[in-house]
Amino acid sequence: MQRYSGFGLVKHALNYHENWQRVWRNPTPKKEYDVIIVGGGGHGLATAYYLAKEHGITNVAVVEKGYLGGGNTARNTTIVRSNYLWDEAAHLYEHALKLWEGLSQELNYNLMFSQRGVLNLGHTLQDMRDIERRVSANRLNGIDSEVLTTADVQKLVPLLDCSKRARYPVMGGSWQPRGGVARHDAVAWGFARAADALGVDLIQQTEVIGIRKEKGAVIGVETTRGFIASKTVGCVVAGNSGVLAKMAGLRLPVESHPLQALVSEPIKPVLDTVVMSNHVHGYISQSDKGDLVIGAGIDGYNGYGQRGSYPTIEHTLAAIVEMFPTFSRVRMNRQWGGIVDTCPDACPIISATPVKGLFFNCGWGTGGFKATPGSGHVFAATLAQGYAHPLAKPFSIDRFYSGALIDEHGAAGVAH
Ligand SMILES: Cc1cc2nc3c(=O)[nH]c(=O)nc-3n(C[C@H](O)[C@H](O)[C@H](O)COP(=O)(O)OP(=O)(O)OC[C@H]3O[C@@H](n4cnc5c(N)ncnc54)[C@H](O)[C@@H]3O)c2cc1C
């Protein structure tokens, strides 16, 4: 990475950011690629990086309709954890967490990955039974996970209202110390820079508007800059997955919903872990800059607008104030929304499709950021080999025919 002296910084501040070196190229699309990835979010960029790095496939294009990381990747609240209930999901998310642990070094890019721990609160006896079940399942899978008492929780988060006065008193919680947060857009930029350096073409401001097939196999994509040929196309477009599938004559079991988040004005450090409550329905962490980063569940209606409804904002802030009464005095700075693609079992789809050469990686819903490196890693292997990576196999579209669903509603819920 380029370093500047104090003088260099002043010079660059005054020259209006002119003549800065590009971090990645801005290539003209070639006529044909070995693999086309549609969608330049974290998952698409990670896929391209691992295709080049692990499988030596460098004749790859990432086609992005906007700018890299401009979708959910840079709109999420950045929670990373792997404490899912079922083996299939736990293995996939733990694979991702292990990759996160060395990723800044691998990409030589500071992703600000901070393992500050993730706390899930329990407010009822049933919550606590579910927590104990999930923690036991996690430990059987070798995942760091603990059951905490109310006193443990209060010690960990002094500002949290653990009194009996609370409408839903805290009865305890689950705690994953290796969980945490990362800087979301840095993840996209880190993968983009590394993929570009390996020869991948990152093609921005280019929308895929059609998927061309011949004799039941994909032969390329129609874009706003013309046709680009490829016999292997991986669609990684999150909330737009249904739209892309329709272009290929397919129907996916996903629904697109707005999901909102908010940040407050920056305040002094008061919260050094991530706190989530499925029951009160809100979650919160504090960024390194000092903002409180807040979110909750999806807006109930389907939609493609990257914004959300007022009732959800009101409900979310009511939940935060219920947990942290003192935050009622903090002003909110910004609010935004993304479009998440939710599956009936709250698990992703990483799969081939009935169209030969056409693959989808989608359905991550409210919780795909944490999976970014793992998702890209297993999807790259799936595209390179033409059949599913062992960790991706349970997440095939076929599960919606076979009934082998992996119900992670308990571990997903409001807890992204
Ligand atoms: C408010 C909010 C909070 C969240 N919080 C968390 C969290 O705390 N932890 C967590 O793990 N997950 C969280 N998530 C979910 C997470 O953000 C997503 O699951 C993840 O970022 C998906 O990454 P992606 O690369 O698949 O999608 P995206 O980043 O959305 O990338 C898809 C890209 O495809 C592009 N695209 C779409 N259609 C086309 C087309 N036709 N042609 C070309 N390009 C196209 C889009 O422009 C976009 O850039 C949150 C999401 C939101 C919205």
Ligand as a Chemical Component Dictionary entry (heavy atoms), coordinates in Angstrom:
data_LIG
# 
_chem_comp.id                   LIG 
_chem_comp.type                 NON-POLYMER 
_chem_comp.pdbx_formal_charge   0 
_chem_comp.three_letter_code    LIG 
# 
loop_
_chem_comp_atom.comp_id 
_chem_comp_atom.atom_id 
_chem_comp_atom.alt_atom_id 
_chem_comp_atom.type_symbol 
_chem_comp_atom.charge 
_chem_comp_atom.model_Cartn_x 
_chem_comp_atom.model_Cartn_y 
_chem_comp_atom.model_Cartn_z 
_chem_comp_atom.pdbx_ordinal 
LIG C1  C1  C 0 -29.296 -3.198  6.501   1  
LIG C2  C2  C 0 -28.617 -4.521  6.364   2  
LIG C3  C3  C 0 -27.956 -5.057  7.465   3  
LIG C4  C4  C 0 -27.302 -6.292  7.349   4  
LIG N1  N1  N 0 -26.562 -6.730  8.402   5  
LIG C5  C5  C 0 -25.825 -7.850  8.288   6  
LIG C6  C6  C 0 -24.949 -8.232  9.346   7  
LIG O1  O1  O 0 -24.825 -7.557  10.360  8  
LIG N2  N2  N 0 -24.241 -9.397  9.195   9  
LIG C7  C7  C 0 -24.360 -10.173 8.087   10 
LIG O2  O2  O 0 -23.741 -11.243 8.038   11 
LIG N3  N3  N 0 -25.148 -9.808  7.033   12 
LIG C8  C8  C 0 -25.876 -8.657  7.100   13 
LIG N4  N4  N 0 -26.671 -8.252  6.058   14 
LIG C9  C9  C 0 -26.765 -9.087  4.853   15 
LIG C10 C10 C 0 -25.564 -8.895  3.944   16 
LIG O3  O3  O 0 -25.359 -7.529  3.692   17 
LIG C11 C11 C 0 -25.756 -9.626  2.615   18 
LIG O4  O4  O 0 -26.179 -10.949 2.816   19 
LIG C12 C12 C 0 -24.450 -9.674  1.829   20 
LIG O5  O5  O 0 -23.796 -8.424  1.855   21 
LIG C13 C13 C 0 -24.741 -10.079 0.406   22 
LIG O6  O6  O 0 -23.573 -9.877  -0.350  23 
LIG P1  P1  P 0 -23.621 -10.043 -1.906  24 
LIG O7  O7  O 0 -22.272 -9.775  -2.429  25 
LIG O8  O8  O 0 -24.280 -11.335 -2.229  26 
LIG O9  O9  O 0 -24.692 -8.938  -2.368  27 
LIG P2  P2  P 0 -24.543 -7.396  -2.752  28 
LIG O10 O10 O 0 -23.504 -6.722  -1.967  29 
LIG O11 O11 O 0 -25.934 -6.814  -2.691  30 
LIG O12 O12 O 0 -24.026 -7.470  -4.228  31 
LIG C14 C14 C 0 -24.859 -7.800  -5.319  32 
LIG C15 C15 C 0 -24.491 -6.893  -6.463  33 
LIG O13 O13 O 0 -25.183 -7.321  -7.625  34 
LIG C16 C16 C 0 -25.414 -6.170  -8.405  35 
LIG N5  N5  N 0 -26.451 -6.471  -9.401  36 
LIG C17 C17 C 0 -27.772 -6.707  -9.170  37 
LIG N6  N6  N 0 -28.408 -6.935  -10.338 38 
LIG C18 C18 C 0 -27.473 -6.855  -11.319 39 
LIG C19 C19 C 0 -27.534 -6.976  -12.734 40 
LIG N7  N7  N 0 -28.684 -7.239  -13.383 41 
LIG N8  N8  N 0 -26.377 -6.801  -13.444 42 
LIG C20 C20 C 0 -25.192 -6.545  -12.802 43 
LIG N9  N9  N 0 -25.106 -6.408  -11.465 44 
LIG C21 C21 C 0 -26.228 -6.560  -10.729 45 
LIG C22 C22 C 0 -25.816 -5.124  -7.372  46 
LIG O14 O14 O 0 -25.668 -3.808  -7.880  47 
LIG C23 C23 C 0 -24.885 -5.451  -6.218  48 
LIG O15 O15 O 0 -23.725 -4.643  -6.203  49 
LIG C24 C24 C 0 -27.343 -7.021  6.124   50 
LIG C25 C25 C 0 -28.033 -6.489  5.023   51 
LIG C26 C26 C 0 -28.634 -5.234  5.126   52 
LIG C27 C27 C 0 -29.335 -4.667  3.928   53 
# 
loop_
_chem_comp_bond.comp_id 
_chem_comp_bond.atom_id_1 
_chem_comp_bond.atom_id_2 
_chem_comp_bond.value_order 
_chem_comp_bond.pdbx_ordinal 
LIG C1  C2  SING 1  
LIG C2  C3  SING 2  
LIG C2  C26 DOUB 3  
LIG C3  C4  DOUB 4  
LIG C4  N1  SING 5  
LIG C4  C24 SING 6  
LIG N1  C5  DOUB 7  
LIG C5  C6  SING 8  
LIG C5  C8  SING 9  
LIG C6  O1  DOUB 10 
LIG C6  N2  SING 11 
LIG N2  C7  SING 12 
LIG C7  O2  DOUB 13 
LIG C7  N3  SING 14 
LIG N3  C8  DOUB 15 
LIG C8  N4  SING 16 
LIG N4  C9  SING 17 
LIG N4  C24 SING 18 
LIG C9  C10 SING 19 
LIG C10 O3  SING 20 
LIG C10 C11 SING 21 
LIG C11 O4  SING 22 
LIG C11 C12 SING 23 
LIG C12 O5  SING 24 
LIG C12 C13 SING 25 
LIG C13 O6  SING 26 
LIG O6  P1  SING 27 
LIG P1  O7  DOUB 28 
LIG P1  O8  SING 29 
LIG P1  O9  SING 30 
LIG O9  P2  SING 31 
LIG P2  O10 DOUB 32 
LIG P2  O11 SING 33 
LIG P2  O12 SING 34 
LIG O12 C14 SING 35 
LIG C14 C15 SING 36 
LIG C15 O13 SING 37 
LIG C15 C23 SING 38 
LIG O13 C16 SING 39 
LIG C16 N5  SING 40 
LIG C16 C22 SING 41 
LIG N5  C17 SING 42 
LIG N5  C21 SING 43 
LIG C17 N6  DOUB 44 
LIG N6  C18 SING 45 
LIG C18 C19 SING 46 
LIG C18 C21 DOUB 47 
LIG C19 N7  SING 48 
LIG C19 N8  DOUB 49 
LIG N8  C20 SING 50 
LIG C20 N9  DOUB 51 
LIG N9  C21 SING 52 
LIG C22 O14 SING 53 
LIG C22 C23 SING 54 
LIG C23 O15 SING 55 
LIG C24 C25 DOUB 56 
LIG C25 C26 SING 57 
LIG C26 C27 SING 58 
# 
